[in-house]
Every structure is written in C-alpha cells, then in structure tokens.
Amino acid sequence: MRMVSPFIEVEAGGRTVKVTNPGKIYFPAVNATKRELVEYYISVGEGALRALKDRPTNLKRHPDGIHTDAIYQKRMPPKHPDWLQTVTVTFPSGRKADSLRVTEVAAIAYCANLGTIDFHPWQVRAQDVERPDELRIDLDPQPGLPFAAAREAALLTREVLAEFGLTGYAKTSGNRGVHILVRIEPRWDFVQVRHAGIALARAVEERAPDLVTTAWWKEERGERVFIDFNQNARDRTVVAAYSVRAREEATVSAPVTWEELADAEPGDFTIRTMPVRFAESGDVHAGIDDQAFSIDKLLERYAEDGRGDMPYPPNYPKMPGEPKRVQPSKARDDT
C-alpha cells in the first residue's frame, strides 16, 4: 500500500499552497525545516516579491536538504499550476526556454515547497527580456579576505556610483560578499549593460587597486575584492534579495541601508532573524523602483577608456571584440 506524504496548507498572498513533508530538516545545524523555509518566504513576501517581480528566475533546489546536491533549474516543467506564470528567455547558445516568471508571493512559496532554497533572477523583466533594467555590482572577496574588505569596497563603489549620477542599493550576498543593485532604464542590451559594468568596475579599481580588482583570471586577483563584471552578461544571475542560502547557518541575502552596512556581518541575517527584522522595519529596499537611471556616462567612460572588452565566462560563444579567452599563465606558456 502506498503511503501518502504528510502535508499542511499555508496561505500565501491570498492563495493556499500545499507544503508536503513539512517536518523535513533542511538545515541540520540549526534544525530548520521545510515548513520554516516556506513560512520564511511568506513572512518576507513583500520584499522577496519586489526583488523577483516579473523576472525570469532560476531555482536552486535542495529537495532533501542542503547537504544534498543542488538541482539548478532554469526551465519550469510543463506540469505546474495554471496560475504559475512563465516567460521565454534566450540563452547565450541561442536556445530558448520557458523560465519561471514570479508574479506573486504564492509562486515563491510554491517553489520553496519544491525545495528551492535560493532564487536567482535575471536582470530583465518579462515585458522586455532583451533589455536589462538592473545594473549589478558583485563584490567577491577572494580567499583569505574577511567580509570587512567587501564592505569597504562597497562603500567606495557607492562613492563612484554617485559621481556617475547613479544610486545603488546594497545587500549582503548571504555568504562573504556584497551586491549593489542599480535600477536602470531598459534602453540598452546585455552587451551594453555589461560594458557599463566594466567601466564602473575599472573606475573603482583605479581608486583602490590594492583593495579591488577587475582581473577575470583568478591567478591575477591576489587577496583583493573581485568586481565580477560578468554578472551583467546574459543568463548570469546573482541571488535575489531575501533569498536564503544553502549554508549551515541558513543565512540570507539581506537588503541593508548604507548606514547599516558599516557594521553589518553576514551572520546577522538568517532565516530566523529576518522575519523579525522585516516585521519591524519592512523592506529597506522599498524605494529601489522609484527611479531608473541612465548608463550613458558609464558607456562614454567605456568608449573613452580604450582598453576594450574583457573575457566572457567559458560557456559563452566567442563574442565580438572579446580578447583571447586564455588565462595569462597558459598564454605565456604557448609563446
């Protein structure tokens, strides 16, 4: 006789979402269950929805907990609730797929029930999947560096953004880094937005070359904070604001004010602390959509710089104007 899985039903944005095996432990170190994961996303639903609204979204699923291999899901299976929406995206290879389009909190809860720990949205919206509306700055401390280095790099980046007439919103990555998001007018394609990201990264690097680096090859980065300009390329994603991470402490990619960032630590924001913070303070990124900025000045900087493009990730086809995609040590060996 087949056993029926236990389940509960939860309310999420006016819909009832079924949660199967609610007592399954997803984060053993803190004894956090699948039910707690789903209820967490509902509790911060307004903020999580703002971060994902109408964006094609990739799912990182751990249906049996964080100690199992992740399932990276870019396509929604054909079988899903009628109310769950999708949007067609084109990958660098030219192939297309129907990706999740998040339109309501219930969609986030539904995916959490599938074992989705964190959500990875594209930098476009469903209304125009070829023109990003977000410039992303990913500050990644290299091994051996503390979070304080990422914090210092983020505060410096804020100053440089202001000089280009841009306002960024900071969040912890939920690990060791910091992400800064800038809403932009959806007037430029992926290549142009990536070039703007390169220009910004180079401007920050010039200010503090001992602190930050734009070196794509790890062997050249040293103990510095890498500004990952390729997070602005097509089909590259950063984890969404409010996403839980598949880490022992169940840390969260937490939106912070610039004042908070000065003293923040990644461990301050977890699946347990964020609901309380959200209930008290709401979404500190609530104003992120109030103004969309131009990247014309960054593109002018890129054109005037004269250094041209930088390497794309290895899974991309060779791009026009891209330099040789060979790490420097191997290139030297070939000469």
N, C-alpha and C positions, 0 to 999 in steps of 0.2 A: 504494500500500500504506500502510495506517495505521500510524504509528509508536506503539509502546507507551511510555508515560511511565516513566522510571526510578523505582524506589521502593525503600524499605527498610522493615523492620518493627522496631518497638520494643516493649518490654514496659512496660506502664503499669498498675500495680495488679493484676497477675495476668491482664491481657488483652493480646493482641497487637494493636497499632494500626499500620495501614499509613500510611506517610508518602510521598506522591508528590512528585516533583521536589524531593528533599531539599536539593539544592545551590542552589536558587533564592535569590538575595540579597534579603533583606527589608529590611535596614538597611545601605544602601551605605556610610555614613560610617564604620561600624565593621566592615563586611564580615561581618555576621551573617546566617546562612542560615535557611531554613525549618526545617531539621533542628535547628539550635541552638535555635530558638524552641520546638519541640515538646519537645526534651530538657530545656530550661529548666523548662518547666511540670511535667515528671515529677520533676525534681530537687527542686522545692519543693512537690511534690504534697500533702503532708500539710497544709501551711499554706494552699495555694490551695483545697483542698477544704473546709477549715474555714470559709473566707470565703464559699464558694458553696453549701455543703451544703443541698440541698433547696430552694434558692431559684429562682424563675423568673429566668432570666438572659438578658439581651440581649447580642448579639455585635457587636463592631465589627471587621469583616473587611477586610483588605487583601490579597487573594489574589495580587497581583502586586507586593507590597512597599509600604512606607509612602509612597512618592511618588505612588501612585495614589489615586484617590478611594476613600473608605471606603464599605463596604456596612453599613448599620445593620440588623441582623436581629433582629426581635422574635419572629418565628414560626419554628418548626422546620419544614422541609419534610416533607411526608408520607413521603418516602422517606428512611429513616435506619435504622441497625442496630436490631434488636429490643431490644437491651439498653439503648439510649439512651432515657431517660425524658423525658416532657413533663408540663406542668401547665397547666391552663386559667386564664387571667387575664382580667380585665375592664379595658379602657382607660377613660379619663375620658369618652369618647364613648358608652360603653355597649357597644361592640363587644367581642367576645371573641376570644381566640387561644390556640393551644397553643404555649407557650414552653418552651424548654429547661429541664429540671429536672436540676441537677447532683447526681449521687448517688455518683460515683466518679471517681478520677483519670483513668481511661481516657476519660471523657467530655470532660474538659478537653483531653487530648491529641488526641482526635478532632477537636475544634473548632479547635485550633491548626493541624491539618493542613488545615482548610478556609480557613486564612488569618486566623483570629481572632487579632488582636494583643492586644486587651484585652476583659475580661469585665465586664459591668455588671449586677449582681444587684439584684433588687427587695429591699425591706426587710421582706418577708414570707417565710414558708416554705410549702411545698406543703400542709402539714397545715391551714393556715388562711390563705388568700390575701387575706382581708379585714381581718386584724388584724396590723399590723406587730409584729415582735419586736425592732426596732432603731430607735433614735433617731439621726439623722445630723446632724452639725455640719460644714458645708463652709465652710472659711475660705479665701476667694479674694482675694488681694492685687490691688488694681486697678493698671492700667498705671502704671509708674514706681516701684512699690514692690518692694523685694527680698524674698527668702524670709524674711529675719530678721523682717519685720513679721508674716508668718503665724505664725512660731514664737512671737513674743511674744504674739500673740492667742490661740494655742493654750494656752500656759501660763496665761494669765489665765482662759480658758474652763475649764481644769481646776479652778481655784480655785472658780469659780462653781458648777460641777457638784457639787463636794464639799459646798457649802452647801445644795444640794438633795438631798443624800444619794445622789448618783449617781457612778459610776466610769466614766470614759471610756478608750478605747484609741485611741492616736494612730497615724496613718500619714502618710507623705508622699503627695501626690497623684500623684507622678511628674512633675509639672510645677512650678508655683510655689506651690501651696497645701498645706494640711494638712487632713486629715479626722479627725474624732473620732467613734468609734462607741460607742454605749451600748446594751447589751442590755437590753431592757425586757420586762415581762410582756405577752403577746399578749392584752390585755384591752380595748384601745381601737382605734377605727377610724382610717382615714387622716386624717380631718379633725381628730380629737382629738390625734393624734400631731403633726400639723403645727402645731396651736395650742401644744402643749408646746414645739416647736422655736422658735416665735415668741417665747414667753415667755422661754426661755433666751437667745435672741439679744438681746432687749431688755435683759435683766439684764446681759449682758456689755457691751453698748453703753453702758449707764449708768455703768459703771465706767471706761470709757476711750473717750469719744466722739470724741476726736481720733485714735484708733487704729482703731476698728472702727465699722461702720455696718450698719444693717438696711435702708437705703434700697433699695427694689426698682428704682427708676429710676436708670440709670447717670449721668444728668446731675446727680444729687444725691449721689453717693457720694464724689467727690473722691479724693484719694490716701489712701484708707483700706482696711482689710481688710473685704470684704463677707461677712457671715454669711448664706449662702444658705439661708434657712428653707424655701424651696420644694423642696429636695431631699427633704423628708419627704412630699411630695404623692404621690398615686397615679401610678404609671408614671414617676416621676422616679428616676433612679439615679445613684449615684457609682461610679467604677471600683473594682473589687474589690481587696482586699489581694493582693499578689504579681502583679498584672497588669502586663505590660509595656505601655509607652505607645508610640504611633506617633510617636516623636521620633528625631531623628538619633542621639542617644547611646544609644538603647534603654534609657532609664531605666525604673524600676519603681516602682509604688506600694508603698512598703515599710513594713511594720509596724515601729514603733520603741518602745522604752521611753521613759518621760518623761525619764529621765536622758540617754538618747542624743539626744533631740530638741533639747536645749540646744545641741548643737554640730553637729547634722546639716545636711547640704546635699543637695538633690535628686540631684545628680550622684554622690553616694556609692553610690547603689543602682542597679545596672544588670543587664542580662541576663547579664553576665559576673561581677559581684561577688556577686550574691545567692546563687547556688548554694553558693559557698564559705562565705558567712555562715550560710546555713541548715544546712550540714553541721556547722559549728562550734557554733552557738547554738540551732538548732532554731527553732521558731515562737515569737517573743516575745509573740504574742497567744494562746498556748495556753490561757490561763485565761479567755478572753473569755466562754465559755459557762457558767462556773461559777456565776454569779449573774445573775438577771434582776431589774431594778429597777422600782419603781412611778414613774409620772409624775404622780401625784396632786398633789404640791406645785407642779409646773410648771403644771398646769391650774388650780389655785387662783390662782396668780400671774396667769395669763392672764385669768381672770374678774375679778379684783380690779383689774387694770391699767386697765380702762375704755377702752382705745384700740381694742379690737375687732380685726377681721381685717385682713389685708394682701392686696395683689393676687396672684392666681394667675398662672401662666405663660399666654402668649397662646393656646395651643392648647386650653385648658380651657373648658368651658361656664361660663357665669356661675354662680358658687357662692353659696349663701345667706349673707348677711351680708358679702359681699365689697365693699370700696369700689370706686369708679369705676376702671375699668381704662384710665386715660388718663394719659400722662406729664405731669408738672406744667406744663411749658412750653406744651404744646398746650392743656391745660385753661385756662391763663391767657389764651391767645390767643382762646379761644372766649367769654370773658366780655366 
